[in-house]
Amino acid sequence: MNFRSEQKAADAVPASIEQFTETRWSRVMLAGRGDSDLSQQALAALCTRYWFPIYSFIRRKGSSAHDAQDLTQQFFARLLETNALANADRTKGRFRNFLLGALIHFLSNESRKERTQKRGGGQSPVTIDLSTGEERYLTEPDPNLTPEECYDRMWAATLLETAFQRLQTEFEEAGQQCRFDCLKTFLGKHQTKKDYEEAAEKLNMTPKSVQGTVFRLRQRYRQLVRMEVAETVVMTEEIELELAQLFH
């Protein structure tokens, strides 16, 4: 999907400071208070969503796959242990930038000797399934990306993937999984008349009806992407800035 060429057509997602109260950034702030079950849950949700951009950055910095797995786990554990998130100012900056800054600081203080000593020496307060990380990392076709560029690329991919999964869930809950399976390819390619005709035949619809359904599908997808971005910023106007940076 060419996101930048289509996002102007998306309906604006209402947003304000008050509406960000229960977003992911708020849960990140909650994760800084490491003395409650809620903070543990918040950090677990954070790690589950954003571990892959972190892993990709560490790999692109030159660490082996094994070391990158260790460091990814340790990084999120350290955020909780040192209460670093409690010191984050949610009125300044975006969560993507905060997390990268925290990671760079963490890596600068992490020696090979310390990493070796910590392996297997304790239990992380969160669990991340890193089994697919290396396979996903190796699918990146551009070997010339800097660690920062790789991080942003994988962050954008995470946002799109999450929005896609949410869209699929909506169709599943509406009992329209078959329709979604037939039309999901329209999210990522240019449509031809033949494409619409083939989909119409499969779904027992007219090509014109399929075209309208695809338009609404893509519009909803763009809206869900915006909602995901909104959860990582504070000010409403930062949504467009984040979209511009991630999908330029």
Backbone as CSV, one residue per row, in Angstrom:
resi,resn,N_x,N_y,N_z,CA_x,CA_y,CA_z,C_x,C_y,C_z
1,MET,0.831,-1.196,0.000,0.000,0.000,0.000,0.864,1.244,0.000
2,ASN,0.577,2.181,-0.901,1.281,3.465,-0.914,0.590,4.382,0.070
3,PHE,1.038,4.322,1.302,0.316,5.004,2.377,0.299,6.504,2.198
4,ARG,1.431,7.074,1.816,1.508,8.524,1.715,0.580,9.080,0.646
5,SER,0.380,8.339,-0.426,-0.447,8.839,-1.506,-1.926,8.770,-1.184
6,GLU,-2.284,8.011,-0.120,-3.694,7.818,0.175,-4.137,8.393,1.513
7,GLN,-3.220,8.727,2.395,-3.624,9.086,3.742,-4.457,10.359,3.789
8,LYS,-4.342,11.237,2.772,-5.136,12.453,2.776,-6.625,12.157,2.661
9,ALA,-6.941,10.991,2.129,-8.349,10.634,1.958,-8.959,10.062,3.224
10,ALA,-8.131,9.795,4.206,-8.625,9.179,5.438,-9.410,10.177,6.272
11,ASP,-10.429,9.672,6.949,-11.162,10.523,7.881,-10.258,10.856,9.052
12,ALA,-10.315,12.085,9.521,-9.496,12.478,10.665,-9.979,11.750,11.903
13,VAL,-9.051,11.257,12.697,-9.395,10.604,13.946,-9.399,11.655,15.038
14,PRO,-10.558,11.912,15.645,-10.594,12.939,16.691,-9.594,12.620,17.773
15,ALA,-8.850,13.635,18.196,-7.843,13.398,19.221,-7.602,14.662,20.005
16,SER,-7.323,14.485,21.276,-6.998,15.606,22.150,-6.166,15.058,23.281
17,ILE,-5.666,15.933,24.136,-4.882,15.477,25.276,-5.703,14.507,26.130
18,GLU,-6.980,14.828,26.371,-7.813,13.981,27.194,-8.003,12.608,26.550
19,GLN,-8.133,12.576,25.235,-8.386,11.319,24.558,-7.155,10.421,24.515
20,PHE,-5.989,10.975,24.814,-4.789,10.161,24.844,-4.594,9.487,26.202
21,THR,-5.505,9.731,27.156,-5.307,9.259,28.522,-5.068,7.757,28.590
22,GLU,-5.822,6.973,27.814,-5.720,5.524,27.896,-4.967,4.916,26.713
23,THR,-4.149,5.703,26.075,-3.402,5.189,24.935,-2.138,4.487,25.396
24,ARG,-1.394,3.939,24.443,-0.191,3.200,24.777,0.835,4.057,25.503
25,TRP,0.933,5.343,25.122,1.896,6.217,25.800,1.575,6.336,27.280
26,SER,0.297,6.387,27.618,-0.092,6.424,29.024,0.294,5.128,29.724
27,ARG,0.131,4.018,29.026,0.508,2.741,29.627,2.016,2.645,29.796
28,VAL,2.760,3.299,28.901,4.211,3.357,29.062,4.551,4.117,30.338
29,MET,3.872,5.240,30.558,4.112,5.994,31.784,3.778,5.150,33.003
30,LEU,2.705,4.385,32.906,2.325,3.506,33.997,3.396,2.457,34.247
31,ALA,4.029,1.999,33.164,5.060,0.974,33.304,6.242,1.467,34.105
32,GLY,6.411,2.780,34.194,7.511,3.321,34.971,7.326,3.145,36.453
33,ARG,6.102,2.928,36.857,5.847,2.710,38.277,5.922,1.210,38.530
34,GLY,7.120,0.724,38.721,7.363,-0.716,38.710,6.957,-1.459,39.957
35,ASP,6.028,-0.932,40.753,5.677,-1.585,42.009,4.256,-2.128,41.976
36,SER,3.675,-2.309,40.811,2.312,-2.792,40.758,2.143,-3.780,39.620
37,ASP,1.097,-4.609,39.726,0.802,-5.560,38.662,0.454,-4.830,37.370
38,LEU,-0.189,-3.681,37.494,-0.562,-2.929,36.302,0.664,-2.460,35.528
39,SER,1.704,-2.072,36.254,2.913,-1.631,35.567,3.572,-2.789,34.844
40,GLN,3.538,-3.975,35.446,4.084,-5.152,34.789,3.317,-5.457,33.505
41,GLN,2.009,-5.350,33.565,1.180,-5.603,32.391,1.440,-4.567,31.303
42,ALA,1.628,-3.326,31.727,1.890,-2.270,30.755,3.212,-2.498,30.040
43,LEU,4.230,-2.886,30.784,5.523,-3.133,30.183,5.477,-4.355,29.272
44,ALA,4.730,-5.377,29.682,4.591,-6.567,28.849,3.949,-6.216,27.509
45,ALA,2.923,-5.359,27.556,2.273,-4.928,26.321,3.231,-4.125,25.453
46,LEU,4.028,-3.290,26.085,5.026,-2.490,25.378,6.037,-3.379,24.672
47,CYS,6.567,-4.356,25.388,7.572,-5.253,24.809,6.993,-6.076,23.671
48,THR,5.789,-6.559,23.858,5.150,-7.367,22.836,4.985,-6.590,21.538
49,ARG,4.670,-5.314,21.652,4.413,-4.516,20.457,5.682,-4.013,19.794
50,TYR,6.674,-3.617,20.573,7.799,-2.879,19.991,9.154,-3.586,20.067
51,TRP,9.158,-4.870,20.378,10.447,-5.535,20.506,11.184,-5.642,19.176
52,PHE,10.467,-5.788,18.065,11.169,-6.043,16.815,11.971,-4.843,16.307
53,PRO,11.467,-3.606,16.343,12.330,-2.484,15.983,13.572,-2.398,16.863
54,ILE,13.420,-2.713,18.150,14.562,-2.714,19.060,15.571,-3.785,18.643
55,TYR,15.079,-4.973,18.397,15.942,-6.071,17.970,16.666,-5.719,16.672
56,SER,15.955,-5.121,15.728,16.545,-4.774,14.435,17.655,-3.743,14.588
57,PHE,17.440,-2.757,15.448,18.467,-1.750,15.693,19.735,-2.397,16.251
58,ILE,19.559,-3.258,17.226,20.714,-3.903,17.856,21.464,-4.769,16.849
59,ARG,20.728,-5.491,16.019,21.378,-6.328,14.997,22.140,-5.455,14.008
60,ARG,21.529,-4.346,13.587,22.182,-3.500,12.602,23.406,-2.801,13.190
61,LYS,23.469,-2.686,14.498,24.648,-2.124,15.157,25.805,-3.119,15.189
62,GLY,25.551,-4.365,14.785,26.634,-5.324,14.679,26.570,-6.496,15.625
63,SER,25.575,-6.559,16.493,25.471,-7.694,17.409,25.009,-8.942,16.665
64,SER,25.404,-10.081,17.159,24.940,-11.349,16.599,23.471,-11.538,16.946
65,ALA,22.839,-12.496,16.285,21.431,-12.774,16.571,21.243,-13.170,18.030
66,HIS,22.175,-13.977,18.553,22.075,-14.421,19.949,22.221,-13.245,20.904
67,ASP,23.230,-12.403,20.671,23.412,-11.237,21.535,22.239,-10.271,21.422
68,ALA,21.697,-10.114,20.228,20.570,-9.198,20.036,19.345,-9.667,20.808
69,GLN,19.139,-10.971,20.858,18.029,-11.499,21.644,18.224,-11.190,23.123
70,ASP,19.445,-11.438,23.614,19.745,-11.156,25.021,19.552,-9.675,25.339
71,LEU,20.099,-8.832,24.493,20.060,-7.389,24.741,18.641,-6.840,24.660
72,THR,17.836,-7.375,23.764,16.441,-6.924,23.663,15.702,-7.228,24.949
73,GLN,15.850,-8.442,25.446,15.222,-8.809,26.714,15.729,-7.918,27.843
74,GLN,17.054,-7.747,27.919,17.644,-6.977,29.005,17.246,-5.500,28.943
75,PHE,17.123,-4.993,27.738,16.762,-3.585,27.595,15.403,-3.301,28.219
76,PHE,14.401,-4.087,27.869,13.076,-3.846,28.427,13.051,-4.115,29.929
77,ALA,13.794,-5.125,30.361,13.868,-5.381,31.798,14.493,-4.200,32.523
78,ARG,15.542,-3.620,31.943,16.230,-2.495,32.578,15.331,-1.268,32.683
79,LEU,14.467,-1.056,31.683,13.547,0.077,31.749,12.687,0.014,33.009
80,LEU,12.279,-1.196,33.350,11.465,-1.353,34.550,12.309,-1.286,35.814
81,GLU,13.442,-1.944,35.780,14.288,-2.011,36.974,14.800,-0.643,37.402
82,THR,15.153,0.207,36.438,15.715,1.518,36.752,14.664,2.612,36.833
83,ASN,13.394,2.235,36.601,12.300,3.211,36.660,12.489,4.339,35.647
84,ALA,13.150,4.043,34.540,13.447,5.068,33.540,12.186,5.670,32.937
85,LEU,11.157,4.861,32.783,9.940,5.355,32.153,9.219,6.386,33.014
86,ALA,9.434,6.306,34.315,8.782,7.267,35.200,9.316,8.671,34.985
87,ASN,10.530,8.776,34.439,11.142,10.079,34.213,10.851,10.647,32.829
88,ALA,10.151,9.890,32.007,9.822,10.367,30.661,8.744,11.438,30.752
89,ASP,8.906,12.472,29.954,7.941,13.559,29.922,6.998,13.334,28.751
90,ARG,5.774,12.919,29.027,4.840,12.587,27.955,4.360,13.823,27.213
91,THR,4.706,15.014,27.666,4.297,16.226,26.950,5.346,16.627,25.925
92,LYS,6.468,15.906,25.871,7.528,16.258,24.931,7.947,15.021,24.136
93,GLY,7.999,15.169,22.847,8.513,14.091,22.018,7.522,12.970,21.792
94,ARG,7.952,12.027,20.969,7.135,10.869,20.627,7.744,9.630,21.259
95,PHE,6.912,8.669,21.499,7.373,7.461,22.162,8.465,6.754,21.349
96,ARG,8.348,6.758,20.037,9.362,6.140,19.183,10.738,6.731,19.459
97,ASN,10.812,8.047,19.573,12.092,8.703,19.831,12.592,8.430,21.243
98,PHE,11.664,8.441,22.190,12.054,8.152,23.575,12.658,6.763,23.696
99,LEU,11.997,5.785,23.066,12.469,4.408,23.185,13.839,4.238,22.540
100,LEU,14.043,4.893,21.399,15.351,4.782,20.745,16.431,5.456,21.580
101,GLY,16.133,6.612,22.156,17.100,7.285,23.015,17.472,6.437,24.213
102,ALA,16.461,5.788,24.805,16.728,4.916,25.950,17.571,3.720,25.539
103,LEU,17.328,3.194,24.357,18.096,2.049,23.873,19.556,2.427,23.637
104,ILE,19.795,3.560,23.007,21.170,3.999,22.744,21.926,4.185,24.061
105,HIS,21.263,4.777,25.038,21.878,4.960,26.355,22.189,3.606,26.988
106,PHE,21.253,2.682,26.876,21.451,1.343,27.436,22.646,0.648,26.794
107,LEU,22.727,0.704,25.473,23.812,0.017,24.779,25.166,0.639,25.087
108,SER,25.187,1.946,25.297,26.458,2.605,25.593,27.007,2.196,26.949
109,ASN,26.143,1.730,27.833,26.576,1.331,29.172,26.696,-0.179,29.339
110,GLU,26.485,-0.893,28.269,26.447,-2.355,28.364,27.711,-2.945,27.758
111,SER,28.579,-3.483,28.560,29.816,-4.082,28.070,29.598,-5.555,27.763
112,ARG,30.464,-6.110,26.948,30.376,-7.535,26.621,30.521,-8.396,27.884
113,LYS,31.383,-7.971,28.786,31.573,-8.741,30.011,30.299,-8.778,30.825
114,GLU,29.612,-7.616,30.926,28.380,-7.551,31.691,27.305,-8.416,31.067
115,ARG,27.244,-8.421,29.737,26.231,-9.236,29.060,26.482,-10.714,29.344
116,THR,27.727,-11.124,29.316,28.052,-12.523,29.546,27.666,-12.944,30.959
117,GLN,27.917,-12.059,31.916,27.610,-12.368,33.306,26.108,-12.472,33.541
118,LYS,25.326,-11.696,32.794,23.890,-11.647,33.051,23.133,-12.791,32.392
119,ARG,23.673,-13.392,31.354,22.947,-14.429,30.659,22.592,-15.562,31.608
120,GLY,21.298,-15.852,31.673,20.839,-16.938,32.507,20.923,-16.627,33.983
121,GLY,21.294,-15.414,34.346,21.487,-15.097,35.744,20.261,-14.590,36.460
122,GLY,19.189,-14.451,35.749,17.970,-13.957,36.371,16.817,-14.065,35.408
123,GLN,15.631,-13.849,35.923,14.436,-13.976,35.102,13.915,-12.600,34.738
124,SER,13.688,-12.400,33.446,13.155,-11.130,32.991,11.720,-10.968,33.472
125,PRO,11.311,-9.757,33.841,9.938,-9.557,34.301,8.915,-9.657,33.179
126,VAL,9.369,-9.773,31.950,8.458,-9.913,30.821,8.944,-11.055,29.930
127,THR,8.069,-11.506,29.073,8.399,-12.583,28.155,8.182,-12.118,26.730
128,ILE,9.210,-12.273,25.900,9.113,-11.890,24.494,9.465,-13.105,23.651
129,ASP,8.655,-13.377,22.660,8.938,-14.476,21.743,9.817,-13.962,20.618
130,LEU,11.113,-14.203,20.745,12.075,-13.709,19.766,12.409,-14.750,18.699
131,SER,11.671,-15.837,18.683,12.022,-16.948,17.796,11.955,-16.571,16.323
132,THR,11.123,-15.627,15.966,10.986,-15.253,14.553,11.762,-13.989,14.211
133,GLY,12.445,-13.419,15.194,13.094,-12.132,14.978,14.145,-12.148,13.893
134,GLU,15.022,-13.132,13.919,16.107,-13.160,12.954,15.590,-13.382,11.536
135,GLU,14.615,-14.239,11.407,14.033,-14.485,10.073,13.417,-13.211,9.512
136,ARG,12.701,-12.498,10.355,12.096,-11.236,9.916,13.166,-10.202,9.588
137,TYR,14.196,-10.154,10.416,15.262,-9.180,10.201,15.953,-9.405,8.860
138,LEU,16.172,-10.641,8.501,16.876,-10.965,7.269,16.057,-10.699,6.015
139,THR,14.761,-10.437,6.171,13.935,-10.121,5.000,14.098,-8.676,4.559
140,GLU,14.747,-7.844,5.384,14.980,-6.450,4.991,15.915,-6.438,3.784
141,PRO,15.448,-5.905,2.643,16.229,-6.014,1.408,17.374,-5.022,1.275
142,ASP,17.400,-3.980,2.104,18.414,-2.937,1.946,19.496,-3.076,3.004
143,PRO,20.673,-3.588,2.643,21.744,-3.763,3.626,22.442,-2.458,3.986
144,ASN,22.129,-1.383,3.294,22.811,-0.112,3.515,22.099,0.804,4.512
145,LEU,20.993,0.342,5.053,20.290,1.156,6.034,21.142,1.319,7.299
146,THR,21.128,2.521,7.857,21.780,2.726,9.140,20.920,2.084,10.231
147,PRO,21.481,1.881,11.427,20.654,1.330,12.512,19.410,2.165,12.775
148,GLU,19.551,3.491,12.712,18.397,4.368,12.940,17.360,4.219,11.841
149,GLU,17.807,4.116,10.606,16.880,3.942,9.487,16.188,2.582,9.556
150,CYS,16.929,1.572,9.949,16.353,0.239,10.107,15.302,0.242,11.216
151,TYR,15.605,0.918,12.293,14.665,1.035,13.416,13.363,1.677,12.958
152,ASP,13.449,2.788,12.237,12.251,3.463,11.763,11.488,2.612,10.765
153,ARG,12.223,1.913,9.897,11.574,1.051,8.904,10.763,-0.050,9.596
154,MET,11.352,-0.659,10.592,10.674,-1.736,11.295,9.547,-1.208,12.188
155,TRP,9.714,0.010,12.667,8.633,0.614,13.449,7.415,0.835,12.557
156,ALA,7.649,1.372,11.378,6.555,1.593,10.426,5.894,0.270,10.060
157,ALA,6.700,-0.755,9.842,6.153,-2.062,9.500,5.299,-2.613,10.634
158,THR,5.741,-2.370,11.866,4.973,-2.822,13.024,3.619,-2.130,13.090
159,LEU,3.611,-0.826,12.833,2.356,-0.089,12.836,1.387,-0.628,11.785
160,LEU,1.899,-0.847,10.572,1.046,-1.344,9.491,0.536,-2.748,9.802
161,GLU,1.401,-3.570,10.333,1.006,-4.936,10.667,-0.059,-4.961,11.754
162,THR,0.114,-4.118,12.750,-0.857,-4.063,13.836,-2.208,-3.565,13.333
163,ALA,-2.194,-2.533,12.504,-3.436,-2.023,11.934,-4.115,-3.084,11.075
164,PHE,-3.328,-3.818,10.325,-3.866,-4.890,9.487,-4.530,-5.962,10.343
165,GLN,-3.884,-6.332,11.429,-4.438,-7.355,12.310,-5.743,-6.879,12.951
166,ARG,-5.786,-5.611,13.311,-7.017,-5.063,13.887,-8.140,-5.062,12.862
167,LEU,-7.805,-4.737,11.627,-8.799,-4.749,10.563,-9.323,-6.167,10.336
168,GLN,-8.427,-7.124,10.317,-8.832,-8.509,10.135,-9.745,-8.967,11.268
169,THR,-9.414,-8.574,12.472,-10.236,-8.946,13.623,-11.641,-8.376,13.503
170,GLU,-11.751,-7.149,13.031,-13.069,-6.545,12.854,-13.925,-7.348,11.880
171,PHE,-13.314,-7.797,10.805,-14.049,-8.610,9.836,-14.422,-9.961,10.427
172,GLU,-13.499,-10.559,11.177,-13.783,-11.848,11.803,-14.953,-11.742,12.767
173,GLU,-14.950,-10.689,13.578,-16.020,-10.514,14.559,-17.357,-10.225,13.894
174,ALA,-17.311,-9.694,12.676,-18.548,-9.436,11.923,-18.963,-10.633,11.087
175,GLY,-18.219,-11.740,11.194,-18.541,-12.935,10.439,-18.231,-12.813,8.958
176,GLN,-17.230,-11.981,8.612,-16.905,-11.742,7.212,-15.447,-12.076,6.901
177,GLN,-14.937,-13.137,7.495,-13.561,-13.542,7.268,-13.294,-13.867,5.799
178,CYS,-14.233,-14.543,5.163,-14.049,-14.911,3.755,-13.958,-13.668,2.875
179,ARG,-14.773,-12.678,3.174,-14.719,-11.438,2.394,-13.369,-10.750,2.582
180,PHE,-12.889,-10.725,3.814,-11.597,-10.097,4.075,-10.475,-10.835,3.353
181,ASP,-10.507,-12.166,3.410,-9.463,-12.949,2.751,-9.427,-12.673,1.255
182,CYS,-10.581,-12.413,0.673,-10.654,-12.158,-0.757,-10.180,-10.754,-1.114
183,LEU,-10.445,-9.793,-0.235,-10.184,-8.393,-0.564,-8.898,-7.834,0.036
184,LYS,-8.248,-8.551,0.937,-7.087,-7.989,1.627,-5.938,-7.657,0.682
185,THR,-5.853,-8.364,-0.439,-4.775,-8.068,-1.383,-4.933,-6.688,-2.007
186,PHE,-6.142,-6.142,-1.980,-6.367,-4.815,-2.542,-5.712,-3.727,-1.701
187,LEU,-5.297,-4.057,-0.489,-4.632,-3.075,0.356,-3.215,-2.787,-0.106
188,GLY,-2.647,-3.704,-0.890,-1.245,-3.549,-1.219,-0.900,-3.556,-2.685
189,LYS,-1.880,-3.365,-3.552,-1.536,-3.361,-4.965,-2.498,-2.475,-5.740
190,HIS,-2.087,-2.122,-6.930,-2.941,-1.342,-7.820,-4.007,-2.256,-8.417
191,GLN,-5.244,-1.814,-8.365,-6.333,-2.644,-8.831,-6.576,-2.470,-10.326
192,THR,-6.883,-3.560,-10.980,-7.275,-3.526,-12.380,-8.738,-3.934,-12.489
193,LYS,-9.307,-3.698,-13.634,-10.691,-4.091,-13.870,-10.865,-5.590,-13.682
194,LYS,-9.871,-6.349,-14.114,-9.935,-7.797,-13.981,-9.933,-8.216,-12.521
195,ASP,-9.153,-7.517,-11.691,-9.128,-7.825,-10.260,-10.505,-7.683,-9.635
196,TYR,-11.185,-6.601,-9.968,-12.528,-6.378,-9.429,-13.504,-7.440,-9.929
197,GLU,-13.376,-7.806,-11.175,-14.281,-8.802,-11.749,-14.082,-10.162,-11.102
198,GLU,-12.829,-10.531,-10.866,-12.547,-11.813,-10.233,-13.042,-11.844,-8.794
199,ALA,-12.845,-10.749,-8.065,-13.332,-10.677,-6.689,-14.852,-10.708,-6.648
200,ALA,-15.477,-10.038,-7.590,-16.940,-10.003,-7.642,-17.512,-11.397,-7.854
201,GLU,-16.857,-12.159,-8.695,-17.322,-13.523,-8.959,-17.186,-14.395,-7.717
202,LYS,-16.084,-14.260,-7.000,-15.865,-15.053,-5.789,-16.858,-14.697,-4.697
203,LEU,-17.204,-13.424,-4.613,-18.056,-12.953,-3.517,-19.520,-12.826,-3.900
204,ASN,-19.826,-13.171,-5.130,-21.199,-13.048,-5.619,-21.695,-11.608,-5.496
205,MET,-20.865,-10.681,-5.931,-21.176,-9.262,-5.904,-20.943,-8.681,-7.293
206,THR,-21.388,-7.468,-7.503,-21.077,-6.790,-8.749,-19.709,-6.130,-8.620
207,PRO,-18.992,-5.939,-9.721,-17.697,-5.250,-9.642,-17.801,-3.866,-9.005
208,LYS,-18.892,-3.167,-9.269,-19.071,-1.843,-8.687,-19.200,-1.938,-7.162
209,SER,-19.918,-2.955,-6.689,-20.063,-3.138,-5.237,-18.719,-3.486,-4.603
210,VAL,-17.942,-4.298,-5.283,-16.617,-4.647,-4.786,-15.747,-3.398,-4.695
211,GLN,-15.823,-2.546,-5.713,-15.032,-1.326,-5.716,-15.372,-0.450,-4.519
212,GLY,-16.657,-0.334,-4.217,-17.064,0.461,-3.058,-16.602,-0.162,-1.750
213,THR,-16.665,-1.490,-1.671,-16.220,-2.182,-0.469,-14.721,-2.011,-0.269
214,VAL,-13.966,-2.095,-1.359,-12.521,-1.915,-1.286,-12.174,-0.499,-0.838
215,PHE,-12.908,0.479,-1.337,-12.661,1.862,-0.932,-12.840,2.012,0.571
216,ARG,-13.920,1.441,1.118,-14.169,1.538,2.561,-13.142,0.740,3.351
217,LEU,-12.715,-0.398,2.782,-11.698,-1.216,3.439,-10.397,-0.437,3.587
218,ARG,-9.989,0.197,2.525,-8.734,0.949,2.552,-8.859,2.182,3.443
219,GLN,-10.018,2.794,3.428,-10.236,3.960,4.285,-10.153,3.571,5.754
220,ARG,-10.740,2.432,6.109,-10.688,1.966,7.484,-9.262,1.592,7.873
221,TYR,-8.540,0.983,6.957,-7.152,0.619,7.220,-6.316,1.862,7.516
222,ARG,-6.466,2.885,6.712,-5.729,4.127,6.958,-6.098,4.722,8.308
223,GLN,-7.374,4.628,8.650,-7.812,5.161,9.938,-7.179,4.389,11.087
224,LEU,-7.100,3.078,10.963,-6.495,2.260,12.011,-5.001,2.548,12.149
225,VAL,-4.328,2.817,11.020,-2.921,3.198,11.093,-2.771,4.502,11.864
226,ARG,-3.626,5.462,11.575,-3.594,6.735,12.294,-3.837,6.533,13.786
227,MET,-4.744,5.636,14.109,-5.033,5.363,15.519,-3.820,4.748,16.214
228,GLU,-3.105,3.873,15.513,-1.896,3.298,16.093,-0.841,4.377,16.328
229,VAL,-0.689,5.260,15.356,0.277,6.355,15.509,-0.145,7.261,16.663
230,ALA,-1.440,7.522,16.762,-1.934,8.401,17.825,-1.575,7.878,19.208
231,GLU,-1.439,6.568,19.344,-1.102,5.988,20.641,0.356,6.177,21.015
232,THR,1.160,6.691,20.118,2.583,6.855,20.394,3.008,8.319,20.441
233,VAL,2.061,9.235,20.379,2.365,10.660,20.475,1.473,11.278,21.539
234,VAL,1.720,12.547,21.819,0.938,13.232,22.849,0.025,14.286,22.243
235,MET,0.604,15.150,21.416,-0.169,16.228,20.828,-0.802,15.777,19.514
236,THR,-2.009,16.232,19.266,-2.737,15.841,18.071,-1.957,16.133,16.796
237,GLU,-1.319,17.297,16.741,-0.601,17.682,15.531,0.604,16.796,15.253
238,GLU,1.053,16.030,16.243,2.195,15.154,16.034,1.849,13.923,15.199
239,ILE,0.566,13.635,15.059,0.165,12.480,14.261,0.654,12.631,12.834
240,GLU,0.396,13.786,12.232,0.813,14.002,10.853,2.332,14.020,10.723
241,LEU,3.015,14.582,11.712,4.473,14.613,11.678,5.049,13.202,11.733
242,GLU,4.454,12.377,12.559,4.931,11.002,12.678,4.653,10.213,11.397
243,LEU,3.490,10.404,10.834,3.165,9.743,9.577,4.124,10.182,8.467
244,ALA,4.408,11.461,8.446,5.309,11.996,7.398,6.702,11.399,7.527
245,GLN,7.181,11.230,8.757,8.513,10.692,8.961,8.588,9.194,8.669
246,LEU,7.554,8.489,9.045,7.583,7.039,8.915,7.224,6.556,7.510
247,PHE,6.414,7.328,6.792,5.917,6.872,5.493,6.223,7.864,4.383
248,HIS,7.376,8.517,4.461,7.747,9.479,3.433,8.154,8.762,2.144
